[in-house]
Amino acid sequence: MRDTKESRLLLVLLIAIAFALITVDIRGGEESPVDGARQAAASVFGPVENGVAAAVDPIGNAIGAVRNAGDRHDRIKQLELENAELKQRLGSDARKESRLRQLDGLIRTAAAGQYGIKGAEVIGIGAAQGFSWTVTIDIGSDDGIQRDMTVINNDGLVGRVTTVGPRTSTVLLANDPDFTVGTRMEKTDELGFATGQGDRPLLVQLLNGKSKVKEGDRLVTFGSQANKPFVPGVPVGEIVRVDRARGDLTRNVHVRPYVGFSKLDIVGVVVQAPRTDPRDTVLPPKPAAPKPKPTPTVTVTVTPGATPPEGEDDGQAQDGQAQDNGQAQDGGLDPGADDGGDATGQNDDQ
């Protein structure tokens, strides 16, 4: 279209009409005279607009997805970190609960035996001092720890202190082959010496070769002079096997220790011995023996006049037959007696 005076006048006229329609529409509000024309245009161009939007939406979504991909990756990474932190927190809480249970049991054991203890944590394991079964604890001479002190935990005897540093100490465990402790049997008071055998049960040599022992019997520490290296009454373990008596002066038994030496965590060093021997009071209570199951019994009641079972009929029939035979035999004797009487009478007449 050429730029002429007529075209410019037409453009100005169209603009003026457009402004006029806009003014009328604004002033008319909901009752605008242009509303009918707007609805007609919407009915005509609405489907076309929807089709164009449907065609363009996937492209727009793809562009939006590409833009948000970085944000989603960061969010996923953040969620993974939060999940790992939560797992670590839960694991830490479980470990705290386990340590609290151990500490509570240790306090109960010390209270039962009247032991004065210093709590410690196992921080190392190994053969630092040439021993095959040792652990390192996080207290030492600065905490009042001395050599040859008894070490216990919530289950019983752990070992004895062998080396002391300012802040750490080495403990020789009770299952070490170089470890020996005096023992006393529960109730019978039979004495012996327990020696470690690594991951096998403790070997206990009883001083009385004729002592009567059995599986399940329990032992505690006998104690040492001046309570070093061992205080009395600490649970050691229970017998799992008894060697046959061979007439020797001593007798060997095998004892499963109460302490799990491969999972030590919280322990206590006995820094003050009890005033009196606790004897067997520190031993855990024995589980209740299972009650024997009652033997079922069957009671048969016979009703008078009732038809007896088939077996009873046969028995009664046999009894009746035996009685008839007896009567028949008795009857066979009577005729003979009568005949004898008659014969005697005939002889008399003659």
Protein Blocks (a to p, Z undefined) as FASTA:
>chain_A
ZZdfklmmmmmmmmmmmmmmmmmmmmnmmmlfklmmmmmmmmmmmmmmmmmmmmmmmmmm
mmmmmmmmmmmmmmmmmmmmmmmmmmmmmmmmmmmmmmmmmmmmmmmmmmmnopacdddd
dfbecjfnopabdcddfbdfknopaehiacddfklcfbdcfbdcfkbccdddfkbfkbcc
ddddehjlpacddddehjaccddddfblkbccdehiacddebiehhiabdehiafbdcfb
dcddehiabdcdddddfbdfklcfbdcddfbdcfbdekjmmpccdddddddddddddddd
ddehiacdfklmmmmmmmmmmmmmmmmmmmmmmmmmmmmmmmmmmmmmZZ
